[in-house]
Amino acid sequence: MIKMMFKWTKWLSLSLIGLLLLLIIIVATVLFTHPGLKFALWGAEKALPQLQIEKVQGSLFPRFELHNVSFVDE
């Protein structure tokens, strides 16, 4: 009985560690890459249809630039 419990605990622990690593990789990708910045801005533009951004450079962290940003509130 105890061996079976240790087996389940080991499996559950490895699964939790795997999910945590996957989450860290996803967050790092969004924060530190240009495609991550484009994905975040895509989400912002979907949430705010009035927002328009023509050109982006950089990544969310440490620095990014937005060119020709407009917000038209009708």
C-alpha positions in Angstrom: 0.0 0.0 0.0 2.8 2.4 0.9 4.8 1.6 -2.2 1.7 2.4 -4.3 1.3 5.7 -2.6 5.0 6.6 -3.2 4.5 5.6 -6.9 1.5 8.0 -7.2 3.3 10.7 -5.3 6.3 10.4 -7.6 4.1 10.6 -10.7 2.2 13.5 -9.4 5.4 15.4 -8.4 6.9 14.9 -11.8 3.8 16.0 -13.6 3.6 19.1 -11.4 7.2 20.0 -12.1 6.7 19.4 -15.8 3.7 21.8 -15.9 5.6 24.4 -13.9 8.5 24.2 -16.3 6.1 24.6 -19.3 4.5 27.6 -17.7 8.0 29.2 -17.1 9.0 28.6 -20.7 5.7 30.2 -22.0 6.1 33.3 -19.8 9.8 33.7 -20.8 8.9 33.4 -24.4 6.2 36.1 -24.1 8.5 38.4 -22.1 11.8 38.0 -23.8 11.1 37.5 -27.6 9.8 39.7 -30.4 7.1 37.1 -31.3 6.0 37.3 -27.6 5.6 41.1 -27.9 3.6 40.7 -31.2 1.4 38.1 -29.5 0.7 40.4 -26.5 -0.1 43.3 -28.8 -2.3 41.1 -30.9 -4.3 40.3 -27.7 -4.4 44.0 -26.8 -5.7 44.9 -30.2 -8.4 42.2 -30.0 -9.5 43.5 -26.6 -9.4 47.1 -27.7 -10.5 47.3 -31.4 -9.9 51.1 -31.3 -6.1 50.5 -30.8 -3.9 50.4 -33.9 -0.2 49.9 -33.9 1.7 50.0 -37.2 5.2 48.8 -36.2 6.8 47.2 -33.1 10.4 46.6 -32.2 12.1 44.7 -29.3 10.5 42.5 -26.7 8.3 43.2 -23.6 11.3 43.0 -21.3 13.7 44.8 -21.2 12.6 47.3 -23.8 10.2 47.8 -26.8 9.2 50.6 -29.2 5.8 51.2 -30.7 5.6 53.3 -33.9 2.4 55.0 -35.2 0.1 54.2 -32.3 -3.4 55.4 -32.6 -6.5 55.0 -30.4 -9.7 56.3 -32.0 -12.5 56.6 -29.5 -15.7 57.0 -31.5 
